[in-house]
């Protein structure tokens, strides 16, 4: 897809990758794709291959000290990152720079919120065994992971990070209030959802949701969110309890 010209000051993602044709990918669909077309945000894939070394435009070499695989070269990535920095603020708060890496700190909703408040972001998608450590140190790249598993490259992770961030940009979602009620917005997993029909496969919508009593519904949803978080994410539950002065081993009235 060809996005429309971006609006002045639109949030921008610059993505350094060996596979620029992988973008926008799923980002070009649904609400993020519509917002991209409308210029509410911009996507600028930067092909790493033209920065490669020699006749074959090599971007990698064997690891120092031996070992399996290949490592992306610092001279190649350095040129690419310098090019990507053109016209961007020299301030990590205004324009973060990140490397998608399985050894990075876990990406969270708070990171998405932080990135959405910036002017844009530069993302480096690694391949092979990773990138030369000197690049990470020299450019002060944040290392970010989307989970405890290894992908063949950072492109899928970059798209996940961008999607989570772009949907927080004003006017991208039709109902901005929905982002305030979903998982992680208050440190809890989201409560269960139901819709018509009232009975399906012998399973009924919880009676309280059909009561019309909004205060009781809100209490039920909060209690369910707390129960799910305690059961499925004890790490989040402990953090939530610490913040709210709660006993993590206490029971919730549901």
C-alpha positions in Angstrom: 0.0 0.0 0.0 1.1 3.6 -0.6 0.4 5.8 2.5 -0.9 9.3 2.0 1.4 12.2 2.9 1.8 12.3 6.6 0.3 15.1 8.6 2.7 17.7 10.0 4.2 16.3 13.2 2.8 12.8 12.7 4.4 10.1 14.8 7.0 8.2 12.6 8.6 4.8 12.7 11.9 4.4 10.9 12.7 0.7 10.6 16.2 -0.6 9.6 15.8 -4.0 8.1 17.2 -6.4 5.4 13.6 -7.0 4.4 11.9 -3.6 3.8 9.2 -5.3 1.7 8.0 -6.9 4.9 6.5 -3.5 5.8 3.9 -2.4 6.4 2.7 -6.0 6.5 -0.2 -6.3 9.0 0.3 -2.7 9.9 -1.3 -1.8 6.6 -4.6 -3.4 7.6 -7.5 -2.4 9.7 -7.3 0.7 11.9 -3.5 1.1 11.8 -3.6 0.8 8.0 -6.4 3.4 7.7 -4.5 5.7 10.0 -1.3 5.3 7.9 -3.3 6.2 4.8 -4.7 9.2 6.5 -1.2 10.4 7.6 -1.9 10.1 11.3 1.4 8.2 11.5 4.2 7.4 9.1 6.3 4.3 8.3 9.8 4.6 6.8 11.5 1.2 6.2 15.3 1.7 5.5 17.0 -1.1 3.6 20.2 -2.2 5.2 21.6 -3.8 2.1 22.8 -0.7 0.3 25.0 0.1 3.3 26.7 -3.2 2.9 30.4 -3.7 2.4 32.2 -4.6 -0.9 30.8 -5.8 -4.2 28.3 -8.1 -2.6 27.1 -5.6 -0.1 27.9 -7.8 2.9 26.2 -6.8 6.1 27.6 -9.5 8.3 30.8 -11.4 9.2 32.0 -14.2 11.4 32.0 -13.7 15.2 35.2 -12.5 16.9 36.5 -15.4 19.1 34.8 -18.0 16.9 31.5 -19.7 17.1 28.6 -20.5 14.9 26.6 -18.0 12.8 27.2 -14.5 11.6 27.1 -11.1 13.3 25.9 -7.9 11.7 28.8 -5.5 11.1 29.2 -2.2 13.1 30.4 -0.2 10.1 27.3 -1.1 8.1 24.9 -0.5 10.9 26.6 2.7 11.9 26.1 4.2 8.5 22.5 3.1 8.4 21.7 4.5 11.9 23.4 7.8 11.1 21.2 8.0 8.0 18.1 7.2 10.0 19.0 9.9 12.5 18.7 12.6 9.8 16.1 15.2 10.8 15.3 13.5 14.2 15.7 15.1 17.6 19.0 14.1 19.4 17.0 13.2 22.5 16.0 9.6 23.5 12.8 10.9 25.0 11.7 12.7 21.9 13.0 10.0 19.5 13.9 6.6 21.1 16.2 4.2 19.3 15.8 0.5 19.9 17.1 -2.8 18.9 14.7 -5.8 18.8 16.5 -8.5 20.7 15.5 -11.6 22.7 17.9 -10.6 25.4 16.3 -7.2 25.8 14.0 -6.0 28.6 10.4 -7.1 28.1 8.2 -4.7 26.1 5.3 -3.5 28.2 2.2 -1.3 27.8 4.1 1.4 29.6 6.8 1.3 26.9 4.1 1.7 24.3 2.7 4.7 26.1 6.1 6.2 26.4 6.9 5.7 22.7 3.5 7.1 21.7 4.3 10.3 23.4 7.6 10.7 21.5 7.9 12.3 18.0 8.8 8.9 16.6 11.1 5.9 17.0 14.0 4.2 15.1 13.9 0.4 15.3 16.8 -1.9 14.3 15.8 -5.4 13.2 18.6 -7.8 13.8 19.3 -11.0 11.9 21.7 -13.9 12.2 23.4 -14.1 15.6 22.7 -10.5 16.3 24.5 -7.2 16.0 28.0 -6.0 17.1 27.8 -4.9 20.7 29.7 -1.7 19.8 26.7 -0.5 17.8 24.4 -0.9 20.8 26.9 1.0 23.1 27.8 3.8 20.6 24.2 4.7 19.7 22.7 4.0 23.1 20.1 1.6 21.7 17.5 0.2 24.0 17.3 -3.6 23.7 13.7 -4.7 23.7 12.2 -8.2 23.7 8.6 -9.1 23.0 8.9 -12.5 24.8 11.1 -15.3 26.0 11.6 -16.9 22.6 13.8 -16.4 19.6 12.7 -15.3 16.1 14.6 -15.4 12.9 14.7 -11.7 12.8 13.4 -8.5 14.4 10.8 -7.6 11.8 7.8 -9.4 13.4 8.8 -7.9 16.8 9.1 -4.5 15.3 5.6 -4.7 13.8 4.2 -5.8 17.2 5.9 -2.9 18.9 4.7 -0.4 16.3 1.1 -1.7 16.4 1.0 -1.5 20.2 2.3 2.1 20.0 0.3 3.4 17.1 -3.1 2.4 18.5 -2.4 4.8 21.4 -2.0 7.8 19.1 -5.1 10.1 19.2 -7.7 9.4 16.4 -6.2 6.1 15.4 -8.8 4.1 17.3 -12.5 4.9 16.9 -13.1 4.7 20.6 -10.0 6.1 22.5 -11.7 5.3 25.8 -11.3 1.6 25.1 -7.5 1.8 25.6 -8.2 3.0 29.2 -10.1 -0.2 30.1 -7.9 -3.0 28.5 -5.3 -5.3 29.8 -2.3 -3.6 31.6 -3.9 -0.1 31.6 -4.2 -0.3 35.4 -1.6 -3.0 35.9 -4.2 -5.8 35.6 -5.3 -8.2 32.9 -8.6 -7.3 31.3 -11.9 -8.7 32.5 -13.9 -11.2 30.3 -16.2 -9.9 27.6 -19.6 -11.2 26.4 -22.1 -10.4 23.7 -25.3 -11.8 22.1 -26.7 -14.4 22.1 -27.5 -14.5 25.8 -27.1 -18.3 25.8 -24.6 -20.2 23.6 -23.8 -23.9 23.7 -25.5 -24.0 27.1 -23.3 -21.2 28.5 -25.0 -18.0 29.7 -23.8 -14.5 30.0 -23.2 -13.7 33.7 -26.5 -12.4 35.1 -24.9 -9.3 36.5 -24.0 -8.0 33.1 -27.6 -8.0 32.1 -28.8 -6.3 35.2 -28.3 -2.7 34.0 -26.7 -1.8 37.4 -23.6 -0.1 36.1 -21.9 0.4 39.5 -22.2 -3.4 40.3 -21.1 -4.3 36.8 -17.9 -2.1 37.3 -17.2 -3.8 40.6 -17.7 -7.3 39.0 -15.3 -6.4 36.1 -12.7 -5.1 38.5 -12.9 -8.2 40.7 -12.7 -10.5 37.6 -9.6 -8.6 36.4 -8.0 -9.0 39.8 -8.8 -12.8 39.8 -7.4 -13.4 36.3 -4.2 -11.4 37.1 -3.6 -13.3 40.3 -4.1 -16.6 38.6 -2.3 -16.0 35.3 0.3 -13.3 36.1 1.5 -13.5 39.7 4.3 -11.1 38.8 1.8 -8.4 37.7 -0.4 -9.2 40.7 2.4 -8.6 43.2 3.3 -5.3 41.6 -0.3 -4.2 41.6 -0.7 -5.1 45.3 2.5 -3.3 46.2 1.2 -0.2 44.4 -2.2 -0.3 46.1 -1.2 -1.5 49.5 -2.9 -4.9 49.1 -2.0 -8.3 50.5 -1.1 -10.4 47.4 -2.2 -13.6 49.2 -5.6 -12.1 50.2 -8.9 -13.2 48.6 -11.0 -11.0 46.4 -14.7 -10.9 46.8 -16.2 -11.9 43.5 
